[in-house]
Amino acid sequence: MFPSQWETHVGGHVSYGDNTMQTAVRELEEELGIVKKPIYLGRFRYRGEEEKENISFFHVVTAKRPKLNRSEATRGEYVTMRQLEKARAKTMTRAYL
C-alpha cells in the first residue's frame, strides 16, 4: 500500500469462514514458511483516510530461520531489538515535529 516503506509484520485479510488465529497461522506459513501457532496479543481499530481496518496482533518465537516468500515481499532483513527501538524512536520524533 505504501511503496518504499518498511513493514515489520506478516499480515493478511481474514477469509470468509476463518477467524483471526486461522488467518495468522496461514499468513505466517505463506510469507515466512513458519508453521507454528502464534500467541494472540490484542487488537485495535485503524481509521485512516486511505482505509479502515480492525487489526489483530500476534507474537511468535521460533528457532526456525524464516524463508521470505518473494511473491509476498521484495526484501527482508534481520534487525536487533535495539536497532528496531532506535528506528522507531527516530520515526516517532519526525512524526511529531
N, C-alpha and C positions, 0 to 999 in steps of 0.2 A: 504494500500500500504506500509506503514511503521510500522511494528509491534512494540508494546510497546511505541508508540508515541502518544501524545495528539493532538487532533484536536479541534478547538474551533468554529466549524461551523456545519451547516446542509448542505448537498450537494448531488448532483446527476448529471446525464448526461441528456441533452436535448433529448427528444424522437422526432422521426420524426413527423413533423407537429406541434410541440409545439414551444413556444418561451421561453426565459429565465424566464419571470414572471410566466408563467404556470408551469414551472419546479420548481421554488422556492416555489410556493404555494403547489404543490404536495409533495415535499420533506419535507417541514415544517410539513405537516399533517402526512406523513408516519413515520417520525423519532421522532417527539415530540408530536403528537396529537393536534397540534395547527392549527385551521382553521382561518386564517387571511391573508389578502393581505399585503405582506411586501413592504417596500419603497426601490426603486432602488437607489443604491449609486454610481455605476460605474463599470468599468471592466478593466482588463488588460490581456496581453498575457504572459503565462509562457512557457518557452522553456528550459526544463531540460534534462539531459541525459536519465532519466527514462520515460519521457513522455512530450508531448506538449499539452497545453490546453489554451483555451480562458476562463477566469474566470470572472463571474459577481458577484457583491456583493450586498446584500440586507440587510435591517435592519428591525426588527420588535420589537414592545413593546407590551406586553400583561400582563394582571393581572392573566391570567390562568397559573397554575403551569404546566410546561412541563411534559409529561409522556414518558420516554425513551423507545423506541422500541428496545427490547433486540436482535432482529434479525438484527438490523442496527448498534448497538454499544454495546460494552461489559460493558461500565461503563459511568456514567455521574456524574458531580459534580458541585455544585454551588460555584462560587468564586465572590468576590467583584471586582469592577473595580481596586481598589488599589492593590489587590493580583495579578490580571492579568497584570497590568503595571509592577509590581515588577518582575514577572516571565519573562515577555517579555524583560525587561532590562537585566536581568541575562543571558538569552539566547542570546541576541544580543551581549553582552560583550564576551561571549565564542565564538561566531561565528567569531569575528574579531580578536581573539588572535592568 
